[in-house]
C-alpha cells in the first residue's frame, strides 16, 4: 500500500450502530501489515481507545484496497474497503454476535 508512514482519519458520522454521537478514528499505517487505530471521538466508552492491529491488504484497483483485521481489545473483526480516490471507507464489522455495516469519510492527517 502507498499509505505506509501515513495517518488517515475516518469520520463515521453521528448515528452509527455503536451508538449516538460523533465517531471518528485515525489509522496510522506503520508497515505493510501493522497499524495503530485510535478512536478520537467516539460513542460510549470507545473514545480514546487505542489498538495495535495486524492487517492484510488486497489491492482492488488503483487507490482502492480491502483490508482486514482483528481488534485485540474489542474482539471485533473488520473488513474495510478504503477508496482513496472517493475518500470513503466501507466497513463490515463482526462485533460479538452482531454484524453491521458502516460508511465514512476518509481524510489525510498531516
SEVEX-842413 format. One line per 2 residues: for each residue x, y, z of C-alpha. Coordinates in steps of 0.001 Angstrom, whole numbers. Layout:
BEGIN
X Y Z; ...
This chain:
BEGIN
0 0 0; 1113 3548 -648
-42 4662 2806; 2917 3370 4825
4001 6081 7258; 729 7984 6817
-2180 8631 9176; -5751 8820 7893
-8921 9874 9726; -12285 8196 9220
-15436 10093 10164; -18365 7696 10504
-20820 10472 11424; -23114 10816 14418
-25529 7895 14106; -23697 4574 13991
-24631 1070 15124; -22227 1609 18043
-24269 4472 19452; -25225 8108 19061
-22676 10884 18886; -19713 11507 16654
-17479 8585 15767; -14067 9488 14361
-10987 7264 14334; -7489 7505 12927
-5457 4714 11398; -1684 5056 11188
-64 2622 8777; 3320 1656 10235
4170 -1123 7766; 2565 -3387 5174
958 -5387 7991; 960 -3238 11167
-1181 -205 12027; -2475 1702 15037
-6136 2692 15361; -7167 5483 17758
-10773 6496 18419; -10510 10292 18663
-14268 10855 19073; -16482 8008 19995
-19777 6877 21396; -19827 5492 24911
-16511 4260 26243; -14847 3991 22826
-13295 7486 22850; -9555 7234 23438
-9423 3522 22645; -6061 2717 21021
-5328 -614 19369; -2299 -2021 17606
-3543 -4211 14787; -2094 -6638 12287
-3852 -6321 8937; -3844 -7854 5489
-4391 -5775 2381; -5658 -6578 -1102
-5485 -4020 -3904; -8841 -3927 -5687
-7912 -1256 -8238; -5685 1839 -8244
-6216 3743 -4973; -8713 1195 -3593
-7873 -1526 -1065; -9701 -4090 1033
-8047 -4545 4400; -8993 -6950 7165
-8030 -7120 10810; -8997 -8349 14261
-9106 -5815 17096; -7455 -7354 20146
-9159 -5125 22746; -12733 -5097 21395
-12648 -8537 19786; -14171 -7095 16592
-13366 -8478 13140; -13294 -5810 10439
-13187 -5786 6652; -12722 -2259 5368
-12683 -1073 1771; -10652 2122 1537
-11286 4184 -1571; -8652 6915 -1581
-9962 8465 -4811; -13527 8872 -3499
-12211 9481 53; -14646 6921 1504
-14464 3788 3601; -16939 929 3748
-16777 -1308 6831; -18289 -4692 7579
-17849 -5495 11257; -18484 -8557 13376
-18661 -7303 16984; -19554 -10062 19408
-22631 -11684 17900; -23639 -8571 15943
-22790 -7950 12296; -23173 -4459 10873
-22061 -2086 8152; -20737 1474 8416
-19510 4011 5875; -17364 7026 6493
-15402 9923 5035; -11654 9433 4675
-9162 12287 5040; -5390 12521 5374
-3993 13690 8725; -932 15883 8252
